[in-house]
Each structure stands twice: as structure tokens, then as C-alpha cells.
């Protein structure tokens, strides 16, 4: 079966990706900062037939990422899902910016995914699918920003979109496909109770898209429903 690594796997969209891929029989590496406290993941791992390893990885710590590579022990990685993210301090508008928090948000949402890609590229290149998916946000779209605010979060997602566009070009000679996907407004801790999509609905739709992705799609920005999203 294919192999997938999911970051930020202990809650929200991450744990839902784990649950659905486990149901399909995939070999899963579920990465989070505190693996021993990841109760939902541990419960999935105990289910009959589950092929799930819960590993510790902090995407802001290069040493932690390197240690996580070692835990895969050379296993080819068909799919990397960069899901770990943070919304940062709410209410950041012009004149009301927490600059220290902004740097933290950029480290998690922009630099973190690139750290992970760089560390796992060789394992991805050795697989059959050779696919990198980074979960971004519609709030990272420049053309769709008509309401302002959320400066730290918006800028981090716009930046990761550009970073992964470059990754797609840089890794094309190795046959690696790299895309960013907007999961929609989802009912998670980050999305809030008013969001119209459940994690199950969003992840199921994204998985349908992921199943059909190939080299011709590399460098694109998709919506969870498979349509291309405006930059």
C-alpha cells in the first residue's frame, strides 16, 4: 500500500486525514509535536488492521524534523501532506500587529513546510506517487482579499503558496508533483463552529483531488473541490 506522512496530525484536518487513510489501508506516519499525548492518534493506531506510526516532529525545529526522517528508516514516501499550521493572535490589523507572533506564524506556516519538504525530498523521490500537498488557505489569495485583517495568517499562507510554487519547479526534474490546496472553511478549532464544512467532508473532497494529481498539476493552487483557486 502507499505511504503517507501527515504533519499536524493530532487534531482537526490532520487527524481526519489519518482516519480516512487508515480506513483505506495506507501505511501512515502521523507527525505531531507531542506524540505521547496524541490520544486520538493512539486510538486509531490500536484499531484492527491500522498501519500507523505516531512520530514526534516540530516543524519549527530542524533537529526534530531530521529525527523524524530517521524514524522512517528509508521508507519511500508516496505522499507528504504539510498540514501543521497556526492562526496566530487574532485581530491583527494595520496598527495592531504583534510582530513577535507574526514571526512565529511565518515559522510554522511558511518556513515549516519547506523544512519538511527539504528533509524528506529523497524519500519522496524514491516512491511511486512522488507527491507533496501543502494545506494552505483561501485567505492566502491576494485577489480574494477584500476584507483585510489577519495580516500574520494571510501573509504566511500567501508566502507558503509562493514557496511551494518554487518547490514545484525546483523538484520537477526529480518527477515530484507539488501543489497547495485550500481546504475550505472547516469546522475545526481554527475554523470555528460556524464553518459550513465538517473535517470529514473537506478531507474526503481533498482526497478525491489528491488521487488524481499528476505532474501536469504541479505548481497549482487548488480548492478542496478540485477547482483551481485564484492566486
Helices and strands as residue ranges (DSSP letters): E 3-6, H 12-23, E 27-32, G 35-37, H 39-45, E 51-56, H 62-72, E 79-82, H 99-106, I 107-111, H 112-125, E 131-136, G 138-140, H 151-171, G 172-174, E 177-182, H 199-212, G 215-217, E 221-223
